[in-house]
Amino acid sequence: MAKDMSDDINEPVDARKVDFRKPVPEDGGDIWELIRECKPLDENSRYFNLIQADHFSDTCVVAEVDGEICGWISGHMIPGEEAFFVWQVAVSPRARGLGLGRRMLQHLIERPECVEAHILKTTITEANDASWALFESFARAVGGELTDIPHFEEDVHFAGAAPTEHLVSITLPRNRSDVRVVG
């Protein structure tokens, strides 16, 4: 369980103190709480985040300061493809503006479990300006080309209940050690 930092809730995170690591099952509840704090992210069950932290820890990352989780990315290698799919990115409001999203993405693509990925993929709705900014910034930082096409469509896949998700693809450099994303 993460340290209770309710007294420090308005203090910004010190970028120099951020550690990146694989999640463990005990992080599931804290990840769930972080996602709830990051509107308008879709919330899932606590059990879902527990399973992600347990079964997909090799392709997920938590960012932590003094025992508090302040960032999270969930993802997985797409079966049968040389592609890494980013499913959800959450950064605590106290840790925004530090380039934490880009730094977590960099951490993930450098992991041995993701080294075979030559493309990073995600889906983003047209109105999600924060996600577009993150992935456009990341593409520039790694020197990758960003493309997008409508993928999961509002009427076809969501029965009109959610907006169309665009499939965003970013080519990744073959030699990741040459690329450094700065916060």
N, C-alpha and C positions, 0 to 999 in steps of 0.2 A: 504494500500500500504506500502510495506517495505521501510525503510529508505534508501536513496540514499547513498551508501557507495563507489561510484566510486573513491573517493580520497584514500580510504583504500584498494583498490583492491589487492594489493600485501602483505598486512599485514596478517599474519596467524591468525586464529581464536583461542581464548583462550578457551580451553576445559572446564575450570571451569565456564565459563559464558554461556554455552549452556543450553537453556530451551527447553523442549519437550512439544508439545501441539497438540490438534486436530486442523486440518485446518478449516478455515472459507472460505466462498465463495470469499471474498476479496483477499484471498491468491492465487487464481487461476492463475493470470497473473505472479506472482512471481515464482510460482512452474514451470510454463511453461518456464520461462527464465532460471531457475536453470537447468532444464532438457536439454535445448539447450546448456548450458555451459558444460554439462557432456557427451561429445562424448565418445563412439558411441551409447548412449541410443537412442532408438526410440522416435522420437518426435510425439506428437499428437497435436490436435488443442488446442488453448487456451480454447475453450468451453469445451472440454473433461476434462481438468484439473480443470476447474470451477465445473463441475458436480461431479468429484471425491471429491473435497474439500467440496462440499455441501451435496451430497447424501451418501458419504462413509466416512465421517469425523470420525466416531467411530472406523474405522479400518485402518485409515491412520494417519500419524504423520509428523509434520514438526519440524525440529530442527532450533532454532533461536538464534542469538546473537545480542543484541542491535537493535532489530527490523528487522534484516536481516535474511531471510531464507537461511540457509546453508546446510540443509539436508531435505530429503523427502523420505518417503516410502508409497507406495500405496498398499493396499491389501484388502482382503475380506474373510469372512467366506464362505467356500464352502457349498452351499445348500445340505442338506441331509448327511453331513459328519461332523465329529469332527475334522475338518482340517481348518487351516488358510492358505490362498494362498497369497504369496508376489508377487506382479506384477512388481513393479519397485522400485529401490533403486537409489537415486541420492545424492551425497555428493559433495559440492563445492570443487574445487581444493584447495581453501584456508583452508579447514577444513579436508583435508585428513591426515591420519596418527594418528588420535585421537581416533580411535575405534568408530567413530560416527555411522557407519552402525550397528555394534553389539549393541550399546547402544539404537538405535532406535528400533531394533528388540526386545530387552528386554522390552522396554517401551510398545510396542504393545502387547506382549504376556501376560503382567501383567494387561492389561485393563480388566474390567469386561466383555466387549463385546467379548473378545477373550478367556476367561477362559475355555470355553468348548473345545477349540482346544487341541488335544493331539498329533497332527502332524502339522508341518509347511511344506508347499509345495511351490515350485517355479519351474520355468523352466529356464535353462541356456544352451547356446550354448557351444559346446566343446572348442571353442577358447576364451571364456570370462574368462580369468585368474582372474581378479579382483572379479568377482562374485563367482567363485569357492572358492577363498581364504576367502571371507567374510563368506559364508555359512559353509565351513569346520571349520573355526575359531569359528563361533557361535555354531555349533554342539559340538565341544570340550568344549566350555565354559559352556554349559548347560548340558553336560554329555549325549547328545543324539546321537543316531546312524544315520548316513547319508547314504542314498542309492540313486542310480539314475538309470534310464532306459530311453532309447530313447522314446520320447512321441509324439511330433509334428514333423513329419518327412519331410525332405527337399522336396522329390518328391511327397509324398502323400498329405501333408497339405499345402505346400508352392509353389507347381508347379515349384520347382527348383529355386525359387527366394530368398530363405533364408535358412540358415543352420538348421539342426535338432536341436530342443530344447529338452534337457534332463529333465525329471521330477525328481526333487530332493526332497526327503522327509527326514525330521528330526524328530525323536521322541522327544516330549517335556516332561519335568518332570511334574508330577501331582501336586506337591507342588512348585509353582513358587517362593514363598517367600524365599525358601532356596537357590535359584540360583541368583548370582550376576555377571553380565558381567562387567568386568573392561575394561575401554577404552584403 
